[in-house]
């Protein structure tokens, strides 16, 4: 088979194309994965805060929320292993998100110095928010990991008395720092996602950012206040149970024998004494 002159010209023109740098789509894919995992974790963070804050309503409500996640209302028995699996998934998602986010961290003293110089020179609020997010994210890699690991290996130790005892007996400093780190990191992250992906676009981008920042700080203040009240409630209950080893809460209508009548809406198939 012989090549025509036209074929020869195409071959010559194409020589070296294999060595030419090409734009990769992987940075965009990794960025999308980081955004998606951050969104899921941020929404989970808010949901988790609402769940644990049910202690502010009553121990019974918090107990029912906990047992709901353990499948008690579906199976008629509680299976803490379900919670353990959920925590393991969240743990894996957090590790993946952290690894993706580390791509953008300063990796040397020179890079850190350059970034701080630009941050101080620009005095731009969004740049400062990114730095706060980076610092709190670094802290969360350690603080949240400890908390998630403890929940994963002891999923049955969650409840009004059980959680309160853990908070009272030495865990409250970690939870206090974790509260501020997670609320600042998550709130800033969700704000930056909204700006990055243009979710609430308007004719005036600067005004949109100002409004989003206002909403972001209002939400952060709300969840910080809710978290502090929740932590105080657990401390109060923990103090009341401090002399009891491994306290376990059971609603009064499920003790053996019952010490109170069940609520009118309580399912009849769950009227037997609770079995952990």
N, C-alpha and C positions, 0 to 999 in steps of 0.2 A: 504494500500500500504506500503510495507517495503522497506527501503533504503539498498542498498548493501554497502559493506565495502569501495568500491571505491567512492561511493557517499558521505559516511561519511568523508573520507579523504579530498574530495574537499570542503566539508562544513567547516571542521576544518581549512583548509588552507586559506579559504576565510574569516574567522572570523576577523572582525576589518578593512576589506578593505574599508568599508563605511566611516570610520573615517580617512583614510589616505589622506593627502593633495594631491590634483591633480593640475597639471598645467592648468591655465586658459588661454583661447584664447582671453579674453576681452582686456588685455593690447595691444595686437597686433592689434585688431580691432579698438580700440580707437586711436592708433597711426596712423593707415591707414586713419581713418576719419580726424585726425588732418592734415595729409599730404595733403589729397585731398582738404579739405576746404582751407588750406593755398595756395595751387596751384591756385585754382579758384580765391581767393581774390588777389593774387599777379598779375595774368594776368589781372584781372579787374582793378587793380591799374594802370597798364601800359596803358591799353586802355582808362581809364578815363583821364589820363594825356594828351594823344594825342587829345582827344575830346575837353577838355577845352583849350588846347593850340592853337586851330584853331583861336582864337582871334588874334593871331600873323599874320595870313593871312589877315583877314578882319572881321569886324563885321557881314557882310553878310554871310560869310562862317560859323561863329560860330552860327548865328541865324538859318541857315539851318540845321546844325547838331542837334541843340536843338529841332527844330520842327520835325525833322526826328524821334527822339525818342518819340515824342508826337503823332506820327501817322499822321501828317499833310499831308504828301505826299501820304498816302494811303487812308485816310478818307476824305480828303479835308478840314478838320478842326483839330485843335490841341486839344488833350486831355491830359493835364498835369497829370491826374490821372495814366496814364500808367507809367510815370516816378516815381510817388509816390509808385506804386506797386514794381517796380524794386528796388528802394531804400530800401523798407521794406524787400525784400528778401535778399539784401546785408547786411542789418542791422542784420537780424536774423542769417545769415551765420557768420558774424563777432562775434556775441555773442557766438555762438556755438564753433567757433574756439578758442576764448579766454578761454572758460570753459575747453576745451580739453587741451589747452596749460598750464593752471594753475596747472595741475597734476604734472608738472615737476619743478615748481617754488620752491625755498626754502621757507618753511612755518614757520620758526622760526629764531630767531636771531642766535642761535647756528648753524643751517644749513647754514645760509648766511655767517657766519664767516668762517665755514669750507670750503665752496665753494671758497670764496675769497682767503683763504690761499692757496688752491690747484691751483687756477688760477694764482696767483703771482709766486708760486713755479715752475709751469710747463712752464709759459710764452709761451703758445701754442696759435697761432693766432686763430684757430677755436674755442677754449674755450672762448677766449675773444669776438669773434664774437657772440657766443651764449649769452653771458652776455649782449652785446649791444642789441641783439634782444629781450631779456627778458625785459630790461629797456624800450626800445622804444615800445614794445608791451603793457606794463603797461600804458605808456602815451597815446597810441592810444585808449585804452579802454575808456578814458575820452574825448580826443580831437576828435577822429573820431565819437564818439557817438553824440556829440553836433552837428557836421556838418551834419551827416546823419539824425538826428532828424529834423533839420531845413529844409533840402531838402525834407524830407518825408511829413511834414505838409504844406510846401509851395512849391510844385513842379512847380507851374506856375511862380515863381520868379527866373527863370533861363533864361539868355539871355545876350547879349553884354552890355546893359545898366543896366539891373537888377542886374546881378552878379557883375558888376563893382561898382555899388552903394553900394552893401552889403560889398564888400571888403574895399572901401574907408571909409565908415561910421562905422569903429570900428572892423571889422572882420579880418583885415589883420594880426594882431599879431597871432591869432589862426591859420590862414592858413599858416603863415611862419613857425611856430613850427611844425604844422602838416605835412608840406612838407618834412622837414628833418626826422621826425619820421617815416613817412610812407615809404619813399624811402630807408632809412637804414634798417628798419624792413623787408620790402618786398624783397629787394635785397638780404639780408643775408639769409632770409628764403628760397628763391628759390635756392640760392647757396647750402644751407645745404640739400635741397631736392635732388639736383643733386648728391651730395656726398653720401647721405644716401642710395638712391635707385640705385646708380651706373649707372646713365644714360649715362655718357660719359666715360666709362671705357677704360683704356689702359693698356699696359704692365707695366707701371710705375705709381702706384697710387699717389706717392708724386708729380710727374710732372703733373698729371691730376689735382690735387688740386691746384697747383700753377697756372696753366692755367685758371682754373675755377675762382679762386680769382681775377686774372687779368681782366677777362671778367666781373666779378661781379662789381668790382670797376669802370670799364669803363662805364658800364650801369648805375650805380648809379650816377656817375658824369654827364652823359648825361641828365638823368632825373632831377637831381637837377638844372642843368643849364637851362633846358627847363622850369622847374617849376618857377624859379626865374624870367626869362624873361616874362613868362605868368602873374605872379603876378604883375610885374611892368607895364605890358600893361593894366591890369584891374585898377591899381591905377591911371594911366594916364587918362583913360576914365572916371573913377569915379570922378577925380578932375575936368574934363571938364563939368561934369553934376552935380556938388555938390550943385548948387543952385536950382535944379529942384527936386521937391518932387515926388518920385516914378517914375523915368524915365522908359519908355518902348521903346524898339527899334523895328522898323518895316522897312524892306527894302523899298527903295524909290519907287519901282515900284508897291508896294502893299499898299501904303498910299492912303488916299482919300482926294483930288484927287492925282493920281500918279505924282511924281516929276522926274521920270526917266523911260526909256524904260526897260522892262525886258530883261534878257540875252536871247540869241538866243535859248538856250537849255531849257528854262523855260517851264514847261508843260502848255499848253493852258487852261486846266481845272482849273488852279490855278491863273488865271489872275485877278480874282475879288479881291477887297480890303481885306486885312487880317482881320479875326475876331478872337480875342483871345478866 
